[in-house]
């Protein structure tokens, strides 16, 4: 049987394979990685009737331009994304997120850009024909780990697909990537290292997301946060969402490809329920933080998980 694949005519910005991520490897310096926006990842697989752990293509800001060869596929794009389908008669069809489409042999998918967000997801019925690495399909480009030799996609490459002959019913959902006024946090392990004024600034002032942000971390710009104890500490374990403050006083939010240890004091941690939202904020966006306690954070995560399940059950 002739292999089905996408030919990459434009790679886009940081286009990689991602799934739920890989666990149990922190002891050798390997973080979870995985899709940045878990809810949009799950919705994309559910809409094309894939298993929830199937790999998807995650792209940032600008997505790839892909030409389908030797097959037809059913696909969906989730997120806040501007994309077109270029049919064989050269007719350009405007695509809608959270709606499935059939792509025929020789047709193209042009993922032009995200709109007011950073990450989008492309799932195809049956998934991509790739092998897992350490029980995950996620790519960590910093560590060169995962399928595609741990690299993001490049022009001229082929993305091989699993051949699926059956046609799916047309599916779509009305889903809006909601915004919230604050990103909620709990206290970090070094919260008391910071002056009362620094704590007040952190919880009352706006911070701007810097262009120096990627899957590893998000740098913030704003009023400096004064450390009154020590700007460097013995390296400790990190988790995604933790907010470190180096000597320059500018916070850094650690994201999915973060280092597993770090020596900067940690003022706070983004709660799990708000992680999808903060990663989708593009450079230049203003962000504010709100401190809550651990019990509230747990309740918000239960609600987030329930909402996600309800969305998936309606598909």
HELIX and SHEET records of a PDB file:
HELIX    1   1 UNK A   26  UNK A   28  5                                   3    
HELIX    2   2 UNK A   38  UNK A   47  1                                  10    
HELIX    3   3 UNK A  148  UNK A  150  5                                   3    
HELIX    4   4 UNK A  191  UNK A  193  5                                   3    
HELIX    5   5 UNK A  196  UNK A  204  1                                   9    
HELIX    6   6 UNK A  272  UNK A  279  1                                   8    
HELIX    7   7 UNK A  294  UNK A  313  1                                  20    
SHEET    1   A 6 UNK A  92  UNK A  94  0                                        
SHEET    2   A 6 UNK A  81  UNK A  86 -1                                        
SHEET    3   A 6 UNK A 108  UNK A 114 -1                                        
SHEET    4   A 6 UNK A  65  UNK A  69 -1                                        
SHEET    5   A 6 UNK A   4  UNK A  10 -1                                        
SHEET    6   A 6 UNK A 158  UNK A 161 -1                                        
SHEET    1   B 5 UNK A  16  UNK A  18  0                                        
SHEET    2   B 5 UNK A  56  UNK A  60 -1                                        
SHEET    3   B 5 UNK A 119  UNK A 124 -1                                        
SHEET    4   B 5 UNK A  73  UNK A  78 -1                                        
SHEET    5   B 5 UNK A 101  UNK A 103 -1                                        
SHEET    1   C 8 UNK A 286  UNK A 287  0                                        
SHEET    2   C 8 UNK A 207  UNK A 213 -1                                        
SHEET    3   C 8 UNK A 217  UNK A 221 -1                                        
SHEET    4   C 8 UNK A 251  UNK A 254 -1                                        
SHEET    5   C 8 UNK A 242  UNK A 245 -1                                        
SHEET    6   C 8 UNK A 265  UNK A 270 -1                                        
SHEET    7   C 8 UNK A 183  UNK A 187 -1                                        
SHEET    8   C 8 UNK A 289  UNK A 291  1                                        
SHEET    1   D 2 UNK A 236  UNK A 237  0                                        
SHEET    2   D 2 UNK A 261  UNK A 262 -1                                        
END                                                                             
